[in-house]
Amino acid sequence: MKEADAIKLFIGQIPRNLEEKDLKPIFEQFGKIYELTVIKDKYTGMHKGCAFLTYCARESALKAQNALHEQKTLPG
């Protein structure tokens, strides 16, 4: 269940070879994920290199942001 004050995070510069299943373990360490969506082109289905992530709890989003923003580089 998502809290009313949950935050949707934008994740940019994702290597195109990574999908939701690859990203989930990176972000799950900060809390329960409500939704993780890698953005794809609607015509080609190609990965656009970004995603949106919503945690169930606002606190989890803040922890992830503090730990990863401009700190972590994704492999690939």
Secondary structure by P-SEA (a helix, b strand, c coil): ccccbbbbbbbcccccccccccccccccccccccbbbbbcccccccccccbbbbcccaaaaaaaaaaccccccccc
